[in-house]
Amino acid sequence: MSAQYPAGLEGYQLPKRSITKTPDFKIAYVTLPENEKFEFPEIFPEEKTEKVETKEEEQQGHFRREAILQQRRDWDRAGAPGWFGL
């Protein structure tokens, strides 16, 4: 059984009574004169910078280490809420 698409919705899929949009994509064609040469712009320059941890990143690392230690301490109560071990 083939799905019948509503008018103007060729890019849509209709599985199990729901509409799922397929991702859009665009194509651009450019014509340049023969003496013109195109060079791709450098969008992501490769700058070598030293990474400096900010205060927030240090706190995240600290909390991550604390969470790992907490999981190791309570390995036998994995997934149980804290109040359950009272």
C-alpha positions in Angstrom: 0.0 0.0 0.0 1.5 3.3 -1.0 0.9 6.5 0.9 -0.8 9.2 -0.9 0.8 12.6 -0.2 -1.4 15.7 0.3 -1.0 18.3 -2.5 2.3 20.2 -2.1 3.8 17.8 0.5 6.1 15.7 -1.6 8.9 16.1 1.0 6.8 14.6 3.8 6.5 11.0 4.9 3.3 9.7 6.4 4.2 6.7 8.7 1.5 5.5 11.1 -0.8 8.5 10.8 1.9 11.1 11.6 3.7 13.6 9.4 7.5 13.5 9.5 9.3 16.3 7.6 12.4 15.3 5.7 15.4 17.6 6.1 15.6 20.5 3.7 18.7 21.1 1.6 19.5 23.8 -0.9 21.7 23.8 -4.0 23.1 26.9 -5.6 24.6 27.1 -9.0 27.0 30.0 -9.8 28.4 30.8 -13.2 31.7 32.7 -13.3 33.4 34.3 -16.3 36.4 32.3 -17.6 39.0 34.7 -16.2 37.4 34.6 -12.7 38.6 32.0 -10.1 36.7 31.0 -7.0 38.5 30.2 -3.8 36.6 28.8 -0.8 36.7 31.1 2.2 38.3 29.9 5.3 35.4 29.6 7.7 37.2 27.9 10.6 40.7 29.2 10.9 43.2 26.9 12.5 44.5 29.1 15.3 46.5 27.4 18.0 45.5 28.9 21.3 46.2 27.5 24.8 43.2 26.4 26.6 42.6 28.3 29.8 40.1 26.8 32.2 37.5 29.2 33.3 36.0 29.1 36.8 32.8 27.4 35.5 34.9 24.6 33.8 36.8 24.1 37.1 33.5 23.8 39.0 32.1 21.3 36.4 35.3 19.2 36.7 35.0 19.3 40.5 31.3 18.2 40.5 32.1 15.5 37.9 34.8 14.1 40.2 32.4 14.3 43.2 29.7 12.4 41.3 32.1 9.6 40.3 33.2 9.3 44.0 29.6 9.2 45.1 28.8 6.5 42.6 31.8 4.4 43.8 30.6 4.8 47.4 27.1 3.8 46.7 27.7 1.1 44.0 25.4 -1.4 45.7 22.4 1.1 45.6 22.6 2.1 41.9 19.5 3.9 40.9 17.9 3.9 44.3 16.9 7.3 45.7 18.9 8.7 48.6 16.0 8.6 51.0 15.6 4.9 50.4 18.7 4.0 52.5 17.5 5.7 55.7 
